Amino acid sequence: MGNVLGRHRPLEWGTVRWCRRPGLQRLCLLRHGFGGCAFTSVFLSVFHRNSFGAVQELEPVEPQNCVLIEGLENGSEDIDILPSGLAFISSGLKYPGMPNFAPDEPGKIFLIDMNEKNPRAQELEISNGFEKESFNPHGISTFIDKDQTVYLYVVNHPHMKSTVEIFKFEEQQRSLVHLKTIKHELLKSVNNIVVLGPEQFYATRDHYFTNYVLALLEMFLDLHWTSVLFYSPKEVKVVAKGFSSANGITVSLDKKYVYVADATAKNVHVMEKHDNWDLTELKVIHLDTLVDNLSVDPATGDILAGCHPNGMKLLNYNPEDPPGSEVLRIQNVLSEKPRVSTVYTNDGSVLQGSTVASVYQGKILIGTIFHKTLYCVL
């Protein structure tokens, strides 16, 4: 999720602080005008009506065999599971406007073996050449080379900028070796990525502007200026645009189609991938919820979407009335009438602010922006 009040905006947006009142946090703009908290309060009210909709009463849908993963207490914003069952998890994301229960700790990458009867989280050590103190991981994607070497690509926001970090996974040592940092003028406000080749990936840009006030107005006016980028060492280009807030992204099992979540528009775009890496929209699947990260069930090809049924509660975080969680499954994606079903729904009493769900052999991991991680047997 990267579209809510400039979730990962650079520091040059201006100094901000939070006004704390019972059950409400409102962003105060100190360097910019528009009436500070008063303007932001009006903005939130209108943006709530236009993009977030009414607060929903959630009927619980929960598999019987679910447990919270110990050691993952500070978010699990994105999850990617290898064919072997090893799951990579990005944790500890920091951004303006959202809670963080460990603000002084750097972000981390965890590993879970889905083959274990009682899966546990293990933090992966990162090689010393990498600046771990400013590590702020967001979306992740794995790539397996021809020699079976596993690479992990991580969207990183050091000092609230956007880079893509490439790591090599050392399975025996349970560690990550940092290989490269990718920067480019188009790689701004990056939310998520999906890797399709060596240093070849699609990335979503969840805002057009990086200036804080302009980003607020961008959402307020619903400009639909966000996009999907293609990156390779030889070429970087925009391959799809016109999204309200491009967020999660993944690829079909046959690599012919790319799926893009448009968070505040509450839909998923199905795009055809061409040989030159351009994307053509085939259809849009509308969902009545804010859509965050996407994954594909390796057994069926279904899309799994981590969603925010009550997105406004993410902005006005109240531990007494927390944001809920929702996971949807989209079947028959390419048919005229895809089937959308609910896999998981909770009012926040167990899991707050779900962002992603990934499955492996009848088991599912559900991640969150800043909260815990749930493991269920389906």
N, C-alpha and C positions, 0 to 999 in steps of 0.2 A: 504494500500500500504506500503510495507516495503522492497522493493528490489532495491530502487534507491539510489545509492551511500551510501549504508549502512545506511538506514534511521534511524534505532534505535540502532546504534552501541554504545557499552559501551565507557566510557571515556578513558579506557585503550588503546583504539585504537591509542591514541596519540593526541597531541594538534593540532588543526586545526584552520584556519582562512579563511576568504573569501577575494579574490581579487575582487574589484568592478570596473567594466568597463561598459560603456554604453551598456545596453541590455544583459550583460553577467556576470554571477557569476561563478568563477572557484575556486575550492577547492585547497588550498595550504597546502601541508604537511610540517610541520615545523620540526617534530622530525625524519621523515623518508626521505629516499633518493628519487630516481627515478626522480630527476629533478623538484620537486615541481610542480608549476603550469604547466610547460611545459609538464611533464609526464601526469598530469591529463587532460590537453587539448587534448593530443593525445588519451588518454584512452576514453574520452568522444566521440571523433570523431569516433573511431572504434566501441565503444559500441553502439553508435547511429545507425550506419549502420547495425550492427549485430542484435541488439535486439529491437531497437525502430522504425526502418524504416523511410521512408521519412515523412516529415510533411504533414499532410492531410489538404486539404481544406474542411471545414465542412459545409454541407448543414443543415440549422437549421430544427430541428424537435421538436416542442414545443406544448404541449397541450394548449388550449386557456385559461383555468382557472388556472393560476399559480401566486403565490405570494411568496416573500421571508419572512421567519419567522423572526420577530423582536427579537433581543436579542441573536441571534446565529450568531456572527460575526467572530468567531475564530475557525472555523472548526466544523465538525460533522462526524468524520472519520468512525464511525460505528453506526448503528441503529438497534434496535430489538423491534418489536411491539408485545405486548401481545394479546391474543384472545379478550380481552376486549376493545382493541383500544388504550391502553396506550403505548406510544412509548418512549423507553429509548435511549438517544443519548450521545455518548462520544465526548467531545470537548476539545480543547486546547492542542492537541498533539504537543510535541516539539521533534525535531530530527535534526541532522546535514544535511545540504544540502537543506532544504526547508524553505520557509518563515514562519514567525509566527508574527501575528499582535499584540500580547500581550505577549511578551517573559517573562515578570516579573510576570505573573499571573499563578497560578497552574491550572491544568486541572480540568474539571468539568463534572458532569453528569446532563443532562437536561431531563425533562419529557414533552411530548406533548400529549394531549388528542385528538385523531383523530376523536372523536365523535363531537367535538365542530364545530360550523359553521365557526368560525374564529380561528383556532388553534393558541395557543401561547406557548412559551417555558417558563418553570419554572425550575429554578435550584433546585436540590435536596440537602438538607442539609445532611452532612455526620457526623456520630457520632464522638465525641471528641477523642476516643481512636485511631483514624486513623491519620497517618501523612499526612495531607492535603497539606502541603507546597510542597512536592515532588511528588504529584499526577500527573501522566503523562499517562492518559488512552488511550488505543488503541482499539483492538477488544473487543466486548462484546457479552454476550449470557445470556438469561434468562432460568430459570428452575422453574416450578411450582410443588410443592410437593403434596402428596396425600391430605393433609389438606388445599390445595389451598394457602399455603404460597408461595410468589414469592421471588426467589433469583436471584440476578444479579451477574454474574461472569465478571470480568474486567481484561483484560491484562493490566498490569501496568509497566511502565519503570521508577521507581524511581532512580535518579542518573544514568540513562541510563542502568540500569540492566533490568531483566525480572522477574516479579512475576505474579501470578494470585490472585486477591483479590475477596473474597466472601462477598457479602452484602445481608442483608435481607431488603426487601422493605416494608416500613410502609406506606400504601396507605393513611390512614387518615391524618397522619402527613406530608405526602409528604417528606419523608426522607429515608436515607439509614443507616442501622446499620451494621458496619463492624464486621464480624464474624471471618475471618481467612485470613492469607496470605500463599499462597502455593509457595514454592521454591523447585527446584530440579535441579540437574546437567544437565539433558537433556532439561530443560525448559530455553533455551537460544535463544536469537533473536526470541522470540515468536511474531507472528503477529496477529493471530486470533484464536478463539475457538468456539466450539459448544458443549453445555452441554447436556448430555443425561440421567443423573442420579445424585443422590446426590454425589458430588465430583467425578463425572465421566465425562470426557470430552475428545474430540479430540482437538489438538492444532497444528497449522502450525508453522514451523520454516523456516524463509525466507532466512537465511544464515547458512552455516555450520560453518564458521569461525567467531570468535568475534574480532580478531585482525583486525584493520582497513585496513592495506595494503593487508593482505591476503584476506579480503572480497572483495576488489577491484579486485584482481587477480581472485578470484572465479567467479565474474561476467564476467570479461574480457575473461576468458577461457571457460565460460559457462559449469561449471563442473557438473551441475545437481546433487548436493550433498544435497539439502534441502529435508525436510521430513515432514511427519505428525506423531505426537505422540499421544499415548493414555495415559491418566493419571487416576489413582484411588489411594486411600490410600494404597492399597495392591500391586499395580503393575504399573510401568511406562515403556513404551516400544515404539520403533519405529514400526509403523504399515504400513507405505507406504513411499517409498523413490524414488529418481531419478528425482525430480522436479528441474527445473531451479531456480525458486523462489516461493515456496509454499506460498500462500497469503490467500485469503478469503476461508472460509469453512462453509458449512451448511449441513443440513440433509433433506432427502425427507419427505413428510408428513407421510408416513407409517413407517418411521425410518429404512427402509431396505437399503437405499443407502446414501452415503456421497458424496457431491460434493466439489471438491477442485479446486480453481483457481490457475493456474501457470502463474504468472503475465508476466514475460518477454518472456515466450514461447507462450503467447497469446492464451491460451486454458483453457478449463475446463475439469477436469477428473471426470468421473462417476465411483464410487467405490462401490462394494458390501460389506456390513457390515456383519461379521460373529459373531457367539455366543461368541467367545473368544476375540472379539473386533478387530481382524485383518481385514484388508481391501484388497480386490482384485479388480484390475482395470478391468472394463468392456468395457469402450470406452473412447475416447478423442474427445471433441467437439472443433474444431479449430475456432478461432475468429481473425479477422484482427485488433486487438486493445489490449492494455495492460489491463488485467483483474484484478480488485481489489477485493472488497468484494462481496459476493453472499448472496442472500436471496431467499426464496421460497414463491410464492403467495399462501396464505392459501386457496384460492377459487379454484385454478386450478392445483397447483403443479408445475407450470412453474418456471424456474429459472430467477431471475432478477440479472443482473450483472452491478455494477458500474465500469466504464471503463475510461481509459485515452487515447483518440485518438491521442494526440500529447504529448507523454510522455517526450520528450526532453525538452519541455518548462517548465516542472516541475523543471528540473535541472538548466536551464538558465532562471530563472524567470525574466520576464520583464513586469511590470504593463501596459506598452503600447502595449504589444503583449502577453497576458496571456494564460495559458493553457486552453484548452476547456474541455467540459464535455460530457459524453455519457452514456446512459443507454440502455442495450439490454435485450430483453426477449427471453428466449429459451423455446420453446414449444415441446411437444412430446419427452422429454429428452431420454427415453429409446428406441425410435424407431430407425430404420436404418438411417433415415434422419431427425434429429431434425430441427425444423423451427426456424430460428433466425430473429428477427425483431427489429427495432429501436423504442424505447419508447421516448427517449429524446436525442437531440444533441444541443449543444450551443458552440459557438466559444470562450467563456470566457467573453463575454460582460455582461452576466447575472450571470453565475455560473462557477467558476474556480476549476479545479481539482477534479472532482466527484469521489467518492470512493464507494458509496453504494446507493441502492434504495430499499425501503420497501413499500409494498402496504397493504391497509386495506379498504375493501368495496368500491372499485372504486376510492380510493384516494392514492396518492403516496408522500413519502418524499424522497428527494434526498440530500445526504450529501456529504461533501467535506473534503479534508485534512486540509486546513487552511482557507477556505473562508466561504461562507454563506450556508444556507439550504433552499431548494425550496420545496414548497407544491403545489401540483397540483391535480385537479379533472380530472380524465381520462374520 
